Amino acid sequence: MAPRYATADAVGHDQLLEFARPRHRMVLTTFRADGSLQSSPVTGGVDEQGRLVISSYPRRAKAVNIRRTGRASVVVLSDEFNGPYVQIDGTAEVIDLPVAVEPLVDYFRAVAGEHSDWAEYRQAMVDQGKWPPAASRHRADHVAPAA
C-alpha cells in the first residue's frame, strides 16, 4: 500500500461544493467579543443556493458570536479522521423564527433528504422548547487549501 501524504490543494467554488455536499461533520469557529476563538462540532449541509447551513439554538455562543461579528470559519471533515477536509472562511448570518422555518427545511434537506411530513417538521421547529432553533447560513469569502 502506497503511503498517504498531506496535501494543500487549491480548490475552486464548484469543487468545494462537490466536496462539502455529502459531508455533514463540521467544526464551526466563531469569534468571541475579546477576539478569541470559539469552536463547536456541528452537523451541516449545503443548501440549493450553495451556502453552508447549520442549525443551532439562538442563545448558544456560536449564534451570539455570529450575530455580533457576521463571520465564521467552518472546517468540513471527512467521515474518516485522517481523510480530506476543507476550511471555509466567510460571512455568516443567524436567522430567527418564524423566518427560520423555511431555512430549517433547507437545512434538513441538505443533511437528511426529504421528510415524511413537512408540516409536522415545521411545527416541531416552532414548538422546540424555550430556545427555538436558529438557522445559520454561511457564504465562502475565502477557501483554504483542501488537505
N, C-alpha and C positions, 0 to 999 in steps of 0.2 A: 504494500500500500504506500503510495506516494505521500510524503509529509505535506501538511497544510500550513500555509503561512498567512499571517495577517496582511491585508491589503488596504489601500486607501484610494479606491477607485472613485473618480468623479462620476456623478450620475446626473442625468437631466430630469426635468419635471415628470415626463412620461414614465421613465424608468423608476423614479421614486414612487409614483402611484402604483405601478405594477408590483413593486416590491412590498409596499405597505398594505395593499388591499387584502391579501389573505392572512396577514399577521395582525393579531389583536393584542399582543402583550407589549406594553409600552411603559416607559418611565417618563413622567411629566415633571419638568423642573420649572418652578416659578421663582419669583424674586420677592423676598420679604422687604418690609419697609426700610430695614437697615442695609439692604443690598445683598444680604447673604442668600444662599440658595435654599430652596425647599423642594425636595424631590418626593414623588409618590409613584408607586407602581399602580398602573391603571389599565383598564381594558378600553380599547378604542377602535375606530374604524375610519374608513374614507367614505364620505358621502358622495352623492351623484355630481356635486359641483367640484369634487377633488379636494375637499377640505378634510382635515383630521377632525373627528368628532369624538368627544369623551363625555360621559355622563358622571356627574358628581352632585353633591349637596351644596347649596349656596353658602352655607356657613363654614365649609371646610377651608383650610388655609389656602389650598390651591385656587379656589374660586375667589376668595378675598384678595389674594395677590394679583390674579389676572384682572379683576375689576380695577385695582389701583394702577397697575402698570400697562395693561393691554398687551403684554408679551409673554411668551413662554418658549420653552425648548422641549422637544419630545424625542426620545430615543425609541425607535421601533425595533423590537427584538425578534429574533427567530425563535422557533419552539425549542431548539437545542441551544444550550448555554453558549457554546463556542461557535455558533453559526453566524451568518452575516447580520449586520444591523445598519441602521442609518440614523443620523441625528438631523433633526429639522428644527430650525430656529425661525420664529416669526411672530406675527401679531396674533392675538387671541381675544376672544370675547366670551362673556358669560351671558346666557340668555335665560331669563326667569320665566316661570309660569305666569300667565297662561300662554304666552308667546312660545315657550319652550316645548309645548306638546308636540308640534309637528317636527321640530328638530330632534326630539327624542325618538320619534318614529323613524327618522332618517338614521339616527344612531343605532337603533335596534336592527334595522335592515342591513346596515353596514357590518354589524358584528354577528348577527344570528340569522339573517334572512327574513322571511315572511312570518308574521304572527298569525295564529289561527283565528284571532278575534281582535281586530284593531280597535274597536270601540271599547272593549274591556281593557286593553292595554292603555289606551288614552286615559280612561277613568282611573286606572291604577296609578298612573303617573301623578294625577291630580290628588289622589287620596293618600299619598305616601307620607303619613305622619306629619310632624311639625316642621320638618325640613324637606320640602318638596325638591326633587332633583332639578339641577340646572344643567343645561347642555353647554358645552364649550366647543367653539369652532376655532380652528387654528389654521392660519394661512402661512405657507412657507415663504419667508423672505430670504433665507439662506439655508442651503442644504450642505451639511458637512459630508466629506467623502464617506462612501459606504465601506465597511470593513467586512 
